[in-house]
Amino acid sequence: MNAQSTLADRLYEAALVPELWTETCERLAIEAGSSTASIFTVDASGNHRYVTTPNIADLFAKFVASDLRLQNPRPARAMQASPFSFVRTSDILTPEEMQGDIIAREFLKPHGIDWEAGWAFQEPTGHVIVITLMRKAGLDNFSHAQIAKLNHLKPDLARAAYMASRLAFNEARSMTETLSMLGLPAAVIGDGGQMLASNPELEALSPRIRTGAGDKILLESPGARALLDEAIERYKAQAVPTVQSVPVISRDELPPLILHLLPIRRAARDIFSRSMAVLSVTQVGQVGPPDMRVLCGLFDLTPAEAKVARGIAMAHTPEMVAASLNISLETARSHLKRIMQKTGTTRQAELVLLLSGLNAPGVGQGGR
């Protein structure tokens, strides 16, 4: 088996197993006679996701975190000038543009990079996929023979990229279908905070939960909408949301809802996944004090916080809760403050309304 067929096999493996993309980039760099190899995607908002050889990982992290990434003319210029083949940067930028190129000045030159070649194309979802290779200072520019070798690899690169992208999209649909089997209304939220896929159970909750322009998730309750928007923004920033379960109080005698945001944990280098989180919905029960396990699971409460929440749900005052649990009033109030933060409530009466009757299916009242 020659090196080229081995690399092609590796590309298709990486499409199925994202953890292999880094090693695949290393093999691509060796095959192309390059110092580095990177693959990145750019969405409509200019957000970048990438995988690269380790020797340039720090540079890429700095680049994608900078607003200068939005001033990079290479992908658009390459798709315009050479949509079907790899091309050198020196072939798509004029000498004057090369001289004043802010990307080279701020990122490449300080990192010892003199030459660059790449290929950019757009996939059906609208994302741009870019494959870029760089050669360090002291080496010559990419030769015509090296560009020809890259173009020979191009069909396999494109098919592997499309395969990975389609699998990621299909996975979003599979998640919602699986939750349908469990009877849960659910949606998959993409990197930009938009709804990628939803199941019929969630669609049946409209207009309480619906989608607006740009597939943005809209909630009928303004307070719940603000909490959900904040949580999604924190997910987009790769931070842990302060609220991951959002209560939706009904005004029309319909049962209250609780929306749960569950992060999708996957390989950090899976550049083709568009899914950020799963949104699932449960309805609040009608009778009985809340089950401790339900409280802990829904709102990420500690056992101590869950005990306080259960007492509050039974209309006990903080003083009564403190006495029954043999803790100080200050401790009970501190737990209550954290409970309200985690449930997104602002008043004790609202917390009681939310928690009352929150029972686990098939578990008797007051289950512990």
Secondary structure, 3 states (H helix, E strand, C coil): CCHHHHHHHHHHHHHHCHHHHHHHHHHHHHHHCCCEEEEEEECCCCCEEEEECHHHHHHHHHHHCCHHHHHCCHHHHHHHHCCCCCEEHHHHCCHHHHHHCHHHHHHHHHHCEEEEEEEEEECCCCCEEEEEEEEECCCCCCCHHHHHHHHHHHHHHHHHHHHHHHHHHHHHHHHHHHHHHCCCCEEEEECCCEEEEECHHHHCCCCCEEECHHHEEEECCHHHHHHHHHHHHHHHCCCCCCCCEEEECCCCCCCCEEEEEEECCCCCCCCCCCEEEEEEEEECCCCCCCCHHHHHHHHCCCHHHHHHHHHHHCCCCHHHHHHHHCCCHHHHHHHHHHHHHHHCCCCHHHHHHHHCCCCCCCCCCCCC
